[in-house]
Every structure is written in structure tokens, then in C-alpha cells.
């Protein structure tokens, strides 16, 4: 009897050793925590799936309303709207975040990106207000410093070059040892060198093209358009003159009538070319400032 029992015990042990044991992960569920939920949103954010990220962050706020991660989720929701170029929703989300979490470490960034969202909606005045609040409330933060530089570019875009320069000088006065100080100084020097940038007069361009069609375009730097205008108008003028010399006045009137709009268009086109030239000079200057200050909008 004892031998039989011993054999049964040995058989059971042998079977346990032979049969595969289930791994710890088999059939086991993942415990949903606020950290897991936040990582889900972060994963979608990293992939550019902003709407799905927003959904996961909102789930965290609903499922774990007392969690310390609610603050992180709220800021990330606003950033997801911003990165997804849903600027109206981003403005609301950043504003709500600042109200709900006034002492948050994200608050300076929220104020800055609220301003950037306004710029995305072509609201420079509101953007300037948002930036100014960040500068006044969080002057020692990186967002406060970037907001001050943002205000300088907003003023440049308003053609207030003096105001732009004033903001940059304030930056140097407030943050003399900042890593951006050298570039800010270079930006001020660039503005000083371009106080009177080369300009083309639209009136002069129009008058030149009235005298010699196409010459106004060449004056404005649009050489291809100038040559085309010269030959096209030359053909109409030549056709009209030849028809008059041949006393074929009906044809002369027809050719002249057809050619007149081209002639008038050449004058207007030359004036517009001069305006485009001037805008191009300012656009190039604006681009250089953006690169120097590392502020893009």
C-alpha cells in the first residue's frame, strides 16, 4: 500500500515537471492606472494622432479626477489641439488650463501657446495681449522670454520697426546674460542696417511703363515680365501704326482697342511689381529676424 502511494506521488511530480507551466502573462489583464492612461495619450501624440491623444487624455481626467496627472493631461490636451492646428480649440483649452491650474509649472507655456494659437488664427492683437501677460506674470521663465521676442516680431509685422527694436532692447536689459542675448544684439544691428532698405517707387515704375512698356517691370527687377510686356505692347502699337499708314482705320481701331487694355495693364503691373519688390525686401528681413530669434510664426 505504501509502495503504491509512493509511486502515485512520484508520477504526479513527474507530470508536473513534464507539463508546461502557464506564463505569468497568460490570460492576465493590464491594470489600468492613470500612468498607463497618460502613456496611451502620449503614444498617440508622438504618432501625430492628435484627436486620439485628446480622447485618451480626457479619459484620464474622467476616470481619475483626483489624480496628480490631471494637470498633465489638461496641458497635453491643449498642446494636441495646437499641434493639430485646431487653433480655436487650442485657445480655449490653454485659457481654461490657466484658470484651472494657476500655479502649475505649465502655466507659462500655456500662456505662450495661447498667444501662438491666436497668431494661427491671424489675431496678432490678442496674441500680443497673451504674450504680454506671460512676460508680466512669469518674467523669469523661458516662455516669458520667448513671449517678449514674439511681441517684437508682432510689432515688426505691424511695420512698427521702432517698437520691434524697443522690445529687443528690453530683452537685453532684462536678460543680459541669457543665451539668446548675442542673437538679440545681432537682430538689433540688422534692424539698424535696414532702417532705410532699398525701395522701388510704384509711381516711377508706372510712369516708366507708360513711356516705354515693360521698362517699369525691369526697374522693379521683374526682367522677364518687362521683356514680355515690351514685345506684346510693341506688336499692338506697331499693328496700329501700320494700319493707320495704310489708311485702314477700321483695323487700326480694332487693334488699338484690343491693345489698350494690355497697355493699361502693363502700367498697373509695373506699379504692382514695385510693391512686390518692396514687400520682398521686408519679407527677407523678417525671415532673418525669425531665424536669429528662433521664433517662427
C-alpha positions in Angstrom: 0.0 0.0 0.0 2.8 2.3 1.0 4.7 1.5 -2.2 1.6 2.3 -4.3 1.1 5.7 -2.7 4.8 6.5 -3.2 4.6 5.5 -6.9 1.5 7.8 -7.3 3.3 10.7 -5.7 6.3 10.2 -8.0 4.0 10.1 -11.0 2.3 13.3 -10.1 5.7 15.0 -9.6 6.9 13.7 -12.9 3.8 15.0 -14.7 4.2 18.5 -13.1 7.8 18.6 -14.3 6.9 17.5 -17.8 3.8 19.6 -18.5 4.5 23.3 -19.5 3.5 25.8 -16.8 1.5 28.8 -17.9 3.5 32.1 -18.0 2.6 34.8 -15.7 1.3 37.0 -18.5 -1.1 34.4 -20.0 -4.7 35.4 -19.5 -3.7 38.3 -17.3 -5.3 41.7 -17.9 -3.4 45.0 -17.8 -4.2 47.1 -14.7 -5.4 50.5 -15.9 -3.9 53.3 -13.9 -3.5 57.0 -14.6 0.1 56.4 -15.6 -1.0 53.8 -18.2 -3.7 56.1 -19.5 -1.3 59.0 -19.8 1.1 56.9 -21.7 -1.6 55.9 -24.1 -2.3 59.5 -24.9 1.5 60.2 -25.2 1.9 57.4 -27.7 -0.8 58.8 -29.9 0.6 62.3 -29.6 4.1 61.0 -30.7 2.5 59.5 -33.8 0.7 62.7 -34.7 -2.7 61.1 -33.9 -3.8 64.2 -32.0 -7.5 63.5 -31.8 -7.0 60.0 -30.4 -4.5 61.5 -28.0 -7.1 64.0 -26.8 -9.6 61.2 -26.3 -7.1 59.3 -24.1 -6.2 62.4 -22.0 -9.9 63.2 -21.5 -10.5 59.6 -20.3 -7.8 60.1 -17.7 -9.5 63.2 -16.4 -12.8 61.4 -16.2 -11.5 58.1 -14.7 -9.0 59.6 -12.3 -10.3 63.1 -11.4 -8.3 63.3 -8.2 -5.0 62.2 -9.8 -2.0 64.4 -9.9 -1.8 63.5 -13.6 -5.0 65.5 -14.4 -2.8 68.6 -14.7 -0.5 66.9 -17.2 -3.5 65.6 -19.2 -5.1 69.1 -19.3 -1.9 70.7 -20.7 -1.4 67.9 -23.2 -5.0 68.2 -24.5 -4.3 71.9 -25.3 -1.0 71.1 -27.0 -2.7 68.4 -29.1 -5.2 70.9 -30.4 -2.3 73.3 -31.1 -0.2 70.7 -33.0 -3.3 69.6 -34.9 -3.8 73.2 -35.9 -7.2 73.4 -34.2 -6.3 76.9 -33.0 -9.7 78.0 -31.8 -10.0 74.9 -29.6 -6.4 75.4 -28.5 -7.1 78.9 -27.4 -10.0 77.7 -25.3 -8.0 74.8 -23.8 -5.0 76.9 -22.9 -7.2 79.6 -21.3 -9.1 77.0 -19.3 -5.9 75.4 -18.2 -4.6 78.7 -16.8 -7.8 79.2 -14.9 -8.0 75.6 -13.5 -4.3 75.3 -12.7 -3.0 78.9 -12.0 0.0 77.6 -10.0 1.0 74.9 -12.5 4.5 74.7 -13.8 2.9 74.5 -17.3 1.2 77.9 -16.8 3.9 80.0 -18.6 3.9 77.6 -21.5 0.1 77.6 -21.6 0.1 81.4 -21.8 2.7 81.5 -24.5 1.0 78.9 -26.7 -2.3 80.7 -26.2 -0.6 83.6 -27.9 0.8 81.3 -30.7 -2.7 79.9 -31.2 -4.1 83.4 -31.7 -1.4 84.0 -34.3 -2.5 80.8 -36.0 -6.0 82.5 -36.3 -4.4 85.8 -37.5 -5.2 87.7 -34.4 -1.9 89.5 -33.7 -3.5 91.9 -31.2 -4.8 89.1 -29.0 -1.5 87.3 -29.4 0.3 90.3 -28.1 -2.0 90.5 -25.1 -1.3 86.9 -24.3 2.4 87.3 -24.7 2.4 90.5 -22.5 0.6 88.6 -19.7 3.2 85.9 -19.8 6.0 88.5 -19.7 4.5 90.3 -16.8 3.5 87.2 -14.8 6.4 84.9 -15.5 9.3 87.1 -16.4 12.0 84.6 -15.3 10.5 81.7 -17.3 11.7 80.6 -20.8 8.2 81.2 -22.0 8.2 84.7 -20.7 11.4 85.4 -22.6 10.1 83.9 -25.8 6.9 85.9 -25.4 8.9 89.1 -25.3 10.7 88.1 -28.5 7.3 87.2 -30.0 6.0 90.7 -29.3 9.0 92.2 -31.1 8.1 90.3 -34.2 4.4 91.2 -33.9 5.4 94.9 -33.9 7.7 94.4 -36.9 4.8 92.8 -38.8 2.8 96.0 -38.0 5.6 97.9 -39.6 6.5 99.3 -36.2 10.2 98.8 -36.6 10.9 101.2 -33.7 8.6 99.2 -31.4 10.3 95.9 -32.5 13.7 97.4 -31.6 12.3 98.6 -28.3 11.2 95.1 -27.3 14.6 93.7 -28.3 16.4 96.3 -26.2 14.2 95.5 -23.3 15.2 91.8 -23.7 18.9 92.8 -23.4 18.2 95.0 -20.4 16.2 92.3 -18.6 18.2 89.3 -19.5 21.8 90.4 -20.2 23.3 87.0 -19.5 20.8 85.0 -21.5 22.0 82.6 -24.1 19.9 84.4 -26.7 21.4 87.8 -25.9 24.0 87.6 -28.7 21.4 86.8 -31.3 19.2 89.6 -30.0 22.0 92.0 -30.3 22.6 90.8 -33.9 18.9 91.3 -34.6 19.1 94.9 -33.4 22.1 95.5 -35.6 20.2 94.1 -38.6 17.3 96.5 -38.0 19.8 99.4 -37.8 21.4 98.4 -41.1 18.0 98.3 -42.7 16.4 101.5 -41.4 16.1 102.6 -45.0 16.0 99.5 -47.1 16.2 99.8 -50.9 12.8 100.6 -52.2 11.2 100.8 -55.7 8.7 103.6 -56.3 5.4 102.3 -57.7 4.8 105.7 -59.2 8.1 105.7 -61.0 7.5 102.1 -62.2 4.1 103.1 -63.6 5.4 106.2 -65.4 8.3 104.3 -66.9 5.9 101.7 -68.3 3.7 104.4 -69.6 6.6 105.8 -71.6 8.2 102.5 -72.6 6.0 99.5 -71.9 7.9 96.9 -69.8 10.5 99.3 -68.6 8.7 99.7 -65.2 8.9 95.9 -64.7 12.6 95.9 -65.4 13.1 98.8 -63.0 11.3 96.7 -60.3 13.5 93.8 -61.0 11.0 91.7 -63.0 13.0 91.3 -66.1 11.1 88.5 -67.8 7.7 90.3 -67.3 9.3 93.5 -68.6 10.6 91.9 -71.8 7.3 90.2 -72.4 5.3 93.4 -71.9 7.6 95.3 -74.2 7.2 92.9 -77.1 3.5 92.3 -76.6 2.7 96.0 -76.4 5.1 96.7 -79.3 3.2 94.3 -81.5 -0.1 96.1 -80.8 1.5 99.6 -81.3 3.2 98.5 -84.5 0.0 97.0 -85.8 -2.0 100.1 -85.1 0.6 102.4 -86.7 0.9 100.3 -89.8 -2.8 100.1 -90.2 -3.1 103.9 -89.9 -0.3 104.4 -92.5 -2.2 102.1 -94.9 -5.3 104.1 -94.1 -7.0 101.0 -92.9 -8.6 102.8 -90.0 -11.1 100.1 -89.0 -8.3 97.6 -88.5 -6.2 100.3 -86.7 -9.2 100.9 -84.3 -9.7 97.3 -83.7 -6.0 96.5 -83.0 -5.7 99.7 -80.8 -8.9 98.7 -78.9 -7.5 95.3 -78.2 -4.1 96.6 -77.3 -5.2 99.3 -75.0 -6.1 97.0 -72.0 -2.7 95.4 -72.3 -1.0 98.8 -72.2 -3.0 99.9 -69.2 -2.4 96.5 -67.6 1.3 97.0 -68.1 1.3 100.3 -66.2 -0.6 98.8 -63.3 1.5 95.6 -63.4 4.7 97.7 -63.2 3.4 99.5 -60.1 2.4 96.2 -58.5 5.8 94.8 -59.3 7.4 97.6 -57.4 5.2 96.9 -54.4 6.1 93.2 -54.6 9.7 94.2 -54.6 9.3 96.3 -51.5 7.4 93.5 -49.8 10.0 91.0 -50.7 12.7 93.1 -49.1 10.8 93.3 -45.9 9.9 89.6 -46.0 13.5 88.7 -46.3 14.3 90.9 -43.3 11.5 89.3 -41.3 12.8 85.8 -42.2 16.3 86.7 -40.9 14.9 88.1 -37.7 12.8 84.9 -37.1 15.9 82.7 -37.6 18.1 84.9 -35.3 15.5 85.0 -32.5 14.4 81.3 -33.1 10.7 82.4 -33.1 8.7 81.0 -36.0 5.2 82.3 -37.0 
